[in-house]
Amino acid sequence: MYDQIKYLTHKGFAYFLRVENVSSRDIESTVRIFIAPEQNQEDYRSWIEIDKFVAKPSPGKNVIYQNSKESSVIQKPAALEPNPERTQGESGCQCGWPYTLLLPRGNEEGMPYVMMVMLTDWNEDRVRESTCGSISFCGVTNQNQPYPDSRALGYPFDRPIAGIANTLITNPHMATRAFKIRHLGTEG
């Protein structure tokens, strides 16, 4: 007998990022979070953008918090269950992943992944804000509206990188962590 799964989803989660601002002033930063299967981390096309947001670390050690429901790559507002009759809502945009598909499925043993977090200077990345919710995968819907990042869609994985793992661990504005995504089945 098979269990019927109505829809895929994952448990809610949040990021707590420990960063150190070595300057003497607050620095508005673009925080970019990507994941890739550990076995494919050297293939730039395997990296999945999970979130991109702005934070303002003060001088010294900081903890940056971001809830997964605020991800820049999901449809807004975050729907915890699929809704086929969803309207465009206030943002006028259906762009982005459904929240329930933010993470890959993983497996029962725990599929190994690598997370990369990168901070860049928001003053160099900044352009006029988009009125459309999630645009990381879709660009903008209005040709007169700029993509809200001066860097390319998918940056830094928008082009081939030789020695990705070494590049990520040798840059002070990047950090990686290994983790596992575990599929708990219909009971979990």
GROMACS elastic network, one bead per residue, 0.5 to 0.9 nm:
[ bonds ]
;  ai    aj funct       b0    kb
    3   186     6  0.73581   500
    4   186     6  0.84325   500
    5     8     6  0.72791   500
    5   186     6  0.69792   500
    7    81     6  0.77681   500
    7    82     6  0.72522   500
    7   100     6  0.81103   500
    8    81     6  0.89299   500
    8   100     6  0.62372   500
    8   101     6  0.68772   500
    8   105     6  0.81479   500
    9    80     6  0.77989   500
    9    81     6  0.78578   500
    9    99     6  0.78509   500
    9   101     6  0.62019   500
    9   102     6  0.82674   500
    9   103     6  0.82839   500
    9   105     6  0.85154   500
   10    13     6  0.87291   500
   10    99     6  0.87516   500
   10   100     6  0.62438   500
   10   101     6  0.77420   500
   10   102     6  0.81032   500
   10   103     6  0.72146   500
   10   105     6  0.83440   500
   10   183     6  0.88287   500
   11   100     6  0.88902   500
   12    67     6  0.81115   500
   12    68     6  0.66618   500
   12    69     6  0.75753   500
   13    66     6  0.89857   500
   13    67     6  0.64011   500
   13    68     6  0.56379   500
   13    69     6  0.82030   500
   14    65     6  0.70460   500
   14    66     6  0.55899   500
   14    68     6  0.53161   500
   14    69     6  0.83651   500
   15    64     6  0.75760   500
   15    65     6  0.55521   500
   15    66     6  0.51746   500
   15    67     6  0.63905   500
   15    68     6  0.75076   500
   16    63     6  0.61727   500
   16    64     6  0.55687   500
   16    66     6  0.68512   500
   16    67     6  0.89596   500
   17    62     6  0.79834   500
   17    63     6  0.53599   500
   17    65     6  0.65058   500
   17    66     6  0.85163   500
   17   117     6  0.85171   500
   18    61     6  0.71302   500
   18    62     6  0.57418   500
   18    64     6  0.64805   500
   19    57     6  0.76458   500
   19    60     6  0.83332   500
   19    61     6  0.58900   500
   19    62     6  0.52968   500
   19    63     6  0.62926   500
   19    64     6  0.74793   500
   20    23     6  0.89845   500
   20    57     6  0.76504   500
   20    58     6  0.83408   500
   20    59     6  0.72931   500
   20    60     6  0.53239   500
   20    62     6  0.59594   500
   20    63     6  0.86700   500
   21    24     6  0.79497   500
   21    25     6  0.82105   500
   21    26     6  0.77377   500
   21    27     6  0.76080   500
   21    57     6  0.62697   500
   21    58     6  0.63232   500
   21    60     6  0.50509   500
   21    61     6  0.63867   500
   21    62     6  0.75836   500
   22    25     6  0.86601   500
   22    59     6  0.60830   500
   22    60     6  0.60349   500
   22    61     6  0.84428   500
   23    26     6  0.77177   500
   23    27     6  0.81289   500
   23    58     6  0.85609   500
   23    59     6  0.58368   500
   23    60     6  0.78412   500
   24    58     6  0.81801   500
   24    59     6  0.54361   500
   24    60     6  0.82746   500
   25    57     6  0.87130   500
   25    58     6  0.63985   500
   25    59     6  0.56125   500
   26    56     6  0.61177   500
   26    57     6  0.56216   500
   26    59     6  0.59027   500
   27    55     6  0.81954   500
   27    56     6  0.53910   500
   27    57     6  0.57789   500
   27    58     6  0.67347   500
   27    59     6  0.81478   500
   27   121     6  0.73710   500
   27   122     6  0.81085   500
   28    54     6  0.68262   500
   28    55     6  0.58289   500
   28    57     6  0.68640   500
   28   120     6  0.86620   500
   28   121     6  0.64289   500
   28   122     6  0.54127   500
   28   123     6  0.71427   500
   29    53     6  0.83059   500
   29    54     6  0.55578   500
   29    55     6  0.53092   500
   29    56     6  0.58861   500
   29    57     6  0.75375   500
   29   119     6  0.58652   500
   29   120     6  0.54533   500
   29   123     6  0.78145   500
   29   125     6  0.87865   500
   30    52     6  0.68247   500
   30    53     6  0.57212   500
   30    55     6  0.64832   500
   30    56     6  0.87354   500
   30   118     6  0.79706   500
   30   119     6  0.54400   500
   30   120     6  0.51689   500
   30   121     6  0.61254   500
   30   122     6  0.50830   500
   30   123     6  0.88764   500
   30   125     6  0.73624   500
   30   126     6  0.87999   500
   31    51     6  0.78861   500
   31    52     6  0.54546   500
   31    53     6  0.53055   500
   31    54     6  0.58972   500
   31    55     6  0.68025   500
   31   117     6  0.69149   500
   31   118     6  0.57961   500
   31   120     6  0.68055   500
   31   122     6  0.88279   500
   32    49     6  0.76852   500
   32    50     6  0.79785   500
   32    51     6  0.59938   500
   32    53     6  0.68498   500
   32    54     6  0.88962   500
   32   116     6  0.79573   500
   32   117     6  0.56516   500
   32   118     6  0.51714   500
   32   119     6  0.63786   500
   32   120     6  0.81932   500
   32   155     6  0.87470   500
   33    48     6  0.85366   500
   33    49     6  0.61115   500
   33    50     6  0.55200   500
   33    51     6  0.51538   500
   33    52     6  0.62521   500
   33    53     6  0.89783   500
   33   115     6  0.70454   500
   33   116     6  0.57120   500
   33   118     6  0.66337   500
   34    47     6  0.60392   500
   34    48     6  0.52517   500
   34    50     6  0.52709   500
   34    51     6  0.71188   500
   34    52     6  0.89396   500
   34   114     6  0.83418   500
   34   115     6  0.57457   500
   34   116     6  0.52350   500
   34   117     6  0.66692   500
   34   118     6  0.87151   500
   35    38     6  0.88250   500
   35    41     6  0.86143   500
   35    46     6  0.82365   500
   35    47     6  0.54570   500
   35    48     6  0.52652   500
   35    49     6  0.66984   500
   35    50     6  0.69454   500
   35   113     6  0.66083   500
   35   114     6  0.55100   500
   35   116     6  0.61708   500
   35   117     6  0.89119   500
   36    39     6  0.82715   500
   36    40     6  0.66873   500
   36    41     6  0.56078   500
   36    43     6  0.88496   500
   36    44     6  0.88811   500
   36    46     6  0.55827   500
   36    48     6  0.61613   500
   36   112     6  0.88462   500
   36   113     6  0.55554   500
   36   114     6  0.54500   500
   36   115     6  0.67403   500
   36   116     6  0.84954   500
   37    40     6  0.53561   500
   37    41     6  0.60816   500
   37    46     6  0.71812   500
   37    47     6  0.78642   500
   37   111     6  0.76496   500
   37   112     6  0.61376   500
   37   114     6  0.62688   500
   37   115     6  0.89965   500
   38    41     6  0.52755   500
   38    42     6  0.86293   500
   38   111     6  0.84379   500
   38   112     6  0.54689   500
   38   114     6  0.54340   500
   38   178     6  0.77063   500
   38   179     6  0.89293   500
   39    42     6  0.79661   500
   39   112     6  0.78328   500
   39   113     6  0.79532   500
   40    43     6  0.55939   500
   40    44     6  0.84500   500
   40    45     6  0.88915   500
   40    46     6  0.62653   500
   40    47     6  0.84992   500
   40   113     6  0.89860   500
   41    44     6  0.70903   500
   41    45     6  0.88985   500
   41    46     6  0.66313   500
   41    47     6  0.71424   500
   41   113     6  0.83639   500
   41   114     6  0.72975   500
   41   164     6  0.71615   500
   41   165     6  0.70834   500
   42    45     6  0.88189   500
   42    46     6  0.80915   500
   42   161     6  0.81388   500
   42   162     6  0.79453   500
   42   163     6  0.65750   500
   42   164     6  0.53430   500
   42   165     6  0.66190   500
   43    46     6  0.55418   500
   43    47     6  0.75870   500
   43   160     6  0.77981   500
   43   161     6  0.81665   500
   43   164     6  0.78103   500
   44    47     6  0.58626   500
   44   156     6  0.88092   500
   44   157     6  0.53812   500
   44   158     6  0.75985   500
   44   159     6  0.70235   500
   44   160     6  0.58598   500
   44   161     6  0.66009   500
   44   164     6  0.75591   500
   45    48     6  0.80747   500
   45   157     6  0.70213   500
   45   158     6  0.80556   500
   45   159     6  0.83291   500
   45   160     6  0.81479   500
   46   157     6  0.88602   500
   47   154     6  0.89226   500
   47   157     6  0.69056   500
   48   154     6  0.84823   500
   48   157     6  0.89140   500
   49    52     6  0.78434   500
   49    73     6  0.74059   500
   49   136     6  0.79452   500
   49   137     6  0.86155   500
   49   154     6  0.69666   500
   50    68     6  0.86726   500
   50    71     6  0.68613   500
   50    72     6  0.76181   500
   50    73     6  0.64145   500
   50    74     6  0.87725   500
   50   102     6  0.71033   500
   50   103     6  0.80367   500
   51    68     6  0.81134   500
   51    70     6  0.83191   500
   51    72     6  0.51499   500
   51    73     6  0.60252   500
   51    74     6  0.87194   500
   51   136     6  0.85480   500
   52    71     6  0.70319   500
   52    72     6  0.56433   500
   52    73     6  0.78292   500
   52   136     6  0.82554   500
   53    66     6  0.85851   500
   53    70     6  0.89415   500
   53    71     6  0.78914   500
   53    72     6  0.69156   500
   54   122     6  0.71635   500
   55    64     6  0.71707   500
   55   122     6  0.87252   500
   56    64     6  0.86630   500
   57    60     6  0.80939   500
   57    61     6  0.80592   500
   57    62     6  0.60918   500
   57    63     6  0.81470   500
   57    64     6  0.77479   500
   58    61     6  0.75922   500
   58    62     6  0.68789   500
   59    62     6  0.80967   500
   66    69     6  0.84927   500
   66    70     6  0.70609   500
   66    71     6  0.80507   500
   67    70     6  0.55903   500
   67    71     6  0.72796   500
   68    71     6  0.52879   500
   68    99     6  0.84716   500
   68   102     6  0.85322   500
   69    72     6  0.89095   500
   69    74     6  0.79645   500
   69    76     6  0.87135   500
   69    77     6  0.80757   500
   69    78     6  0.56223   500
   69    79     6  0.86239   500
   69    80     6  0.89312   500
   69    99     6  0.71171   500
   70    73     6  0.87125   500
   70    74     6  0.79038   500
   70    76     6  0.82601   500
   70    77     6  0.83767   500
   70    78     6  0.74720   500
   71    74     6  0.58547   500
   71    75     6  0.87458   500
   71    76     6  0.89834   500
   71    78     6  0.86680   500
   71    99     6  0.85204   500
   71   102     6  0.87109   500
   71   134     6  0.82278   500
   72    75     6  0.82248   500
   72    76     6  0.87746   500
   72    96     6  0.80610   500
   72   133     6  0.76243   500
   72   134     6  0.52751   500
   72   135     6  0.72937   500
   72   136     6  0.67315   500
   73    95     6  0.83411   500
   73    96     6  0.52072   500
   73    97     6  0.60929   500
   73    98     6  0.87122   500
   73    99     6  0.86343   500
   73   102     6  0.80204   500
   73   133     6  0.86438   500
   73   134     6  0.51681   500
   73   135     6  0.66622   500
   73   136     6  0.55080   500
   73   137     6  0.68538   500
   74    77     6  0.82179   500
   74    78     6  0.68616   500
   74    95     6  0.75901   500
   74    98     6  0.55753   500
   74    99     6  0.55076   500
   74   101     6  0.86980   500
   74   102     6  0.71417   500
   74   133     6  0.82103   500
   74   134     6  0.57401   500
   74   135     6  0.85819   500
   74   136     6  0.87561   500
   75    78     6  0.60544   500
   75    79     6  0.78224   500
   75    93     6  0.81001   500
   75    94     6  0.61968   500
   75    95     6  0.59583   500
   75    97     6  0.57629   500
   75    98     6  0.56230   500
   75    99     6  0.67783   500
   75   133     6  0.67723   500
   75   134     6  0.58197   500
   76    79     6  0.75930   500
   76    89     6  0.83676   500
   76    91     6  0.78169   500
   76    93     6  0.84501   500
   76    94     6  0.79199   500
   76    95     6  0.85641   500
   76    96     6  0.81066   500
   76    98     6  0.86495   500
   76    99     6  0.86274   500
   76   133     6  0.59799   500
   76   134     6  0.69578   500
   77    89     6  0.85275   500
   77    99     6  0.89029   500
   77   133     6  0.85650   500
   78    81     6  0.89508   500
   78    98     6  0.73821   500
   78    99     6  0.55691   500
   78   100     6  0.85467   500
   79    82     6  0.65927   500
   79    83     6  0.76147   500
   79    98     6  0.71065   500
   79    99     6  0.60612   500
   79   100     6  0.74738   500
   80    98     6  0.85774   500
   80    99     6  0.64968   500
   80   100     6  0.62177   500
   81    98     6  0.89197   500
   81    99     6  0.83121   500
   81   100     6  0.68832   500
   82    86     6  0.85911   500
   82    98     6  0.75757   500
   82    99     6  0.86790   500
   82   100     6  0.74366   500
   83    86     6  0.54029   500
   84    87     6  0.88099   500
   86    89     6  0.80136   500
   86    94     6  0.89379   500
   87    92     6  0.85559   500
   87    94     6  0.80564   500
   88    91     6  0.67895   500
   88    93     6  0.54980   500
   88    94     6  0.57051   500
   89    92     6  0.56961   500
   89    93     6  0.74442   500
   89    94     6  0.84190   500
   90    93     6  0.81199   500
   91    94     6  0.82538   500
   91   131     6  0.64079   500
   91   132     6  0.52794   500
   91   133     6  0.58331   500
   92   131     6  0.82344   500
   92   132     6  0.64618   500
   92   133     6  0.80618   500
   93    96     6  0.87136   500
   93   131     6  0.86261   500
   93   132     6  0.53840   500
   93   133     6  0.62608   500
   93   134     6  0.78543   500
   93   135     6  0.89616   500
   93   141     6  0.79142   500
   94    97     6  0.89725   500
   94   132     6  0.84027   500
   94   133     6  0.78580   500
   94   134     6  0.80040   500
   95   132     6  0.78604   500
   95   133     6  0.70564   500
   95   134     6  0.55892   500
   95   135     6  0.61779   500
   95   136     6  0.86413   500
   95   137     6  0.77069   500
   95   138     6  0.61966   500
   95   139     6  0.87048   500
   95   140     6  0.89059   500
   95   141     6  0.88048   500
   96    99     6  0.86702   500
   96   133     6  0.79565   500
   96   134     6  0.50772   500
   96   135     6  0.63932   500
   96   136     6  0.72732   500
   96   137     6  0.64214   500
   96   138     6  0.69809   500
   97   100     6  0.80910   500
   97   101     6  0.64515   500
   97   102     6  0.65192   500
   97   134     6  0.82720   500
   97   137     6  0.83618   500
   98   101     6  0.55281   500
   98   102     6  0.68149   500
   99   102     6  0.52645   500
   99   103     6  0.85814   500
  100   103     6  0.77308   500
  101   104     6  0.69483   500
  101   105     6  0.84439   500
  103   106     6  0.84358   500
  103   181     6  0.82900   500
  104   181     6  0.76147   500
  105   111     6  0.87703   500
  105   181     6  0.71455   500
  105   182     6  0.74452   500
  105   183     6  0.59625   500
  106   109     6  0.83827   500
  106   110     6  0.62405   500
  106   111     6  0.50449   500
  106   112     6  0.82536   500
  106   180     6  0.77178   500
  106   182     6  0.51754   500
  106   183     6  0.52589   500
  107   110     6  0.52936   500
  107   111     6  0.55796   500
  107   181     6  0.69477   500
  107   182     6  0.51813   500
  107   184     6  0.76940   500
  107   185     6  0.88374   500
  108   111     6  0.78201   500
  108   181     6  0.85607   500
  108   182     6  0.53561   500
  108   184     6  0.59795   500
  108   185     6  0.75938   500
  109   180     6  0.86702   500
  109   181     6  0.86106   500
  109   182     6  0.63091   500
  109   183     6  0.77938   500
  110   179     6  0.86112   500
  110   181     6  0.50750   500
  110   183     6  0.69955   500
  111   179     6  0.82398   500
  111   180     6  0.50578   500
  111   181     6  0.51682   500
  111   182     6  0.62506   500
  111   183     6  0.85236   500
  112   178     6  0.70292   500
  112   179     6  0.58853   500
  112   181     6  0.66964   500
  112   182     6  0.89606   500
  113   177     6  0.84496   500
  113   178     6  0.57840   500
  113   179     6  0.53625   500
  113   180     6  0.55983   500
  113   181     6  0.71671   500
  114   176     6  0.65754   500
  114   177     6  0.56527   500
  114   179     6  0.61344   500
  114   180     6  0.82666   500
  115   175     6  0.81501   500
  115   176     6  0.53536   500
  115   177     6  0.52647   500
  115   178     6  0.63044   500
  115   179     6  0.74188   500
  116   168     6  0.76035   500
  116   174     6  0.69037   500
  116   175     6  0.56816   500
  116   177     6  0.67716   500
  117   173     6  0.82894   500
  117   174     6  0.56352   500
  117   175     6  0.53410   500
  117   176     6  0.63580   500
  117   177     6  0.86873   500
  118   168     6  0.88447   500
  118   172     6  0.89783   500
  118   173     6  0.56705   500
  118   175     6  0.65325   500
  118   176     6  0.88495   500
  119   122     6  0.86965   500
  119   173     6  0.54939   500
  119   174     6  0.66380   500
  120   123     6  0.88208   500
  120   124     6  0.79660   500
  120   125     6  0.76073   500
  120   173     6  0.71521   500
  121   124     6  0.55046   500
  121   125     6  0.64667   500
  121   126     6  0.86481   500
  122   126     6  0.55450   500
  122   149     6  0.89071   500
  123   126     6  0.54132   500
  123   127     6  0.87445   500
  124   127     6  0.87028   500
  124   149     6  0.87769   500
  124   150     6  0.71508   500
  124   151     6  0.87618   500
  125   148     6  0.80865   500
  125   149     6  0.51436   500
  125   151     6  0.63308   500
  126   129     6  0.81939   500
  126   148     6  0.67035   500
  126   149     6  0.56387   500
  126   150     6  0.62478   500
  127   130     6  0.88916   500
  127   146     6  0.72096   500
  127   147     6  0.75200   500
  127   148     6  0.52103   500
  127   149     6  0.58351   500
  127   150     6  0.64237   500
  128   145     6  0.81061   500
  128   146     6  0.68583   500
  128   147     6  0.81148   500
  128   148     6  0.60201   500
  128   149     6  0.84676   500
  129   132     6  0.88851   500
  129   145     6  0.86906   500
  129   146     6  0.81036   500
  129   147     6  0.81616   500
  129   148     6  0.54871   500
  129   149     6  0.87427   500
  130   133     6  0.73564   500
  130   134     6  0.89621   500
  130   135     6  0.82180   500
  130   140     6  0.75800   500
  130   145     6  0.70337   500
  130   146     6  0.74444   500
  130   147     6  0.71854   500
  130   148     6  0.59803   500
  131   145     6  0.87542   500
  132   135     6  0.69350   500
  132   140     6  0.72645   500
  132   141     6  0.76117   500
  134   137     6  0.77377   500
  134   138     6  0.77963   500
  134   139     6  0.86875   500
  135   139     6  0.50016   500
  135   140     6  0.61526   500
  135   141     6  0.86453   500
  135   147     6  0.79657   500
  135   148     6  0.84345   500
  136   139     6  0.61632   500
  136   140     6  0.88515   500
  136   147     6  0.88738   500
  136   153     6  0.67582   500
  136   154     6  0.74280   500
  137   153     6  0.75451   500
  137   154     6  0.79992   500
  138   141     6  0.79052   500
  138   153     6  0.89760   500
  139   146     6  0.87031   500
  139   147     6  0.60774   500
  139   148     6  0.87226   500
  139   153     6  0.75559   500
  140   143     6  0.70190   500
  140   144     6  0.89136   500
  140   145     6  0.66477   500
  140   146     6  0.70796   500
  140   147     6  0.59687   500
  140   148     6  0.85645   500
  141   144     6  0.88682   500
  141   145     6  0.77659   500
  142   145     6  0.53789   500
  142   146     6  0.83289   500
  143   146     6  0.74524   500
  145   148     6  0.85198   500
  146   149     6  0.81260   500
  146   150     6  0.89266   500
  147   150     6  0.74319   500
  147   151     6  0.89845   500
  147   152     6  0.89005   500
  147   153     6  0.83827   500
  148   151     6  0.88617   500
  149   152     6  0.73353   500
  149   153     6  0.80061   500
  151   154     6  0.84000   500
  151   155     6  0.63221   500
  151   156     6  0.84365   500
  152   155     6  0.53263   500
  152   156     6  0.78885   500
  152   158     6  0.66985   500
  153   156     6  0.85852   500
  153   157     6  0.87218   500
  153   158     6  0.66354   500
  154   157     6  0.55452   500
  154   159     6  0.87739   500
  155   158     6  0.50187   500
  155   159     6  0.80618   500
  156   159     6  0.73644   500
  156   161     6  0.87517   500
  157   160     6  0.70644   500
  157   161     6  0.75519   500
  160   164     6  0.89234   500
  161   164     6  0.58013   500
  161   167     6  0.82947   500
  162   165     6  0.89989   500
  162   166     6  0.88448   500
  162   167     6  0.80714   500
  163   166     6  0.55011   500
  163   167     6  0.61242   500
  163   168     6  0.87185   500
  164   167     6  0.50180   500
  164   168     6  0.61154   500
  164   169     6  0.87406   500
  165   168     6  0.52448   500
  165   169     6  0.63998   500
  165   170     6  0.87270   500
  165   176     6  0.87165   500
  166   169     6  0.53438   500
  166   170     6  0.61118   500
  166   171     6  0.87784   500
  167   170     6  0.53955   500
  167   171     6  0.64260   500
  167   174     6  0.88696   500
  168   171     6  0.58206   500
  168   172     6  0.85877   500
  168   173     6  0.88336   500
  168   174     6  0.58511   500
  168   175     6  0.64714   500
  168   176     6  0.69757   500
  169   172     6  0.77213   500
  169   174     6  0.68779   500
  169   175     6  0.62815   500
  169   176     6  0.69902   500
  170   173     6  0.89905   500
  170   174     6  0.79558   500
  170   175     6  0.88226   500
  171   174     6  0.55147   500
  171   175     6  0.78708   500
  172   175     6  0.75307   500
  183   186     6  0.89591   500
  183   188     6  0.79846   500
  184   187     6  0.67104   500
  185   188     6  0.56880   500
